Amino acid sequence: MAKEIILIIYGEGGHKEEMRRLLAHLGADGQKIQFVSISSAIDIFGAVEHLICAEVRDKFMYWRNPFQFIFSGTRVIAQTIYLIKRYKISGVISTGPGIAVLPSLLLKILNKKVIFIEDWSRFHSRSLTGRVMYYIADIFYIQNISLLKLYPKASFSGRL
């Protein structure tokens, strides 16, 4: 029987740094856990397999969002299906980019565990991804205690 594997999803910048710290805490050295990944960034973490996908929205050119969502959304769903067929994925962990929503929803439908970590730069507002993932995730972590007002059912994890 194939070993269970985790899907991790992260983006550029802070999302990538949060994932690096999380994987260090989890002991992701290939012996304790193995993972596959989807990201808009190149793999520096040693994933068993890494797929690159563009973000599903453009934060600076809003007029492009419907087109970008269709193109990138379709691609990230196809990538997720490919990984599901190839590996025994037990769940997904994401540190915040919008590309996490569709794979998380798909894995949730397949009764897999979904864990989401709201961005550490959030203190008084919710991210767009966090607003959606709050209802999809089995475990929703916040890194700043002030967010409990906005996400009352979240778990406070502290900073990574």
Buried (B, 14 or more C-beta within 10 A) or exposed (E): EEEEBBBBBBBEEBBBBBBBBBBEEBEBEEEEBBBBBBBBBEBEBEBBBBBEBEBBBBEEEEEEBEEBBEBBBEBBBEBBEEBBEEBEBBBBBBBBBBBBBBBBBBBBEEEBBBBBBBBBBBEEEBBEBBEBBBEBBEBBBBBBEEBEEBBEEBEEBEEB
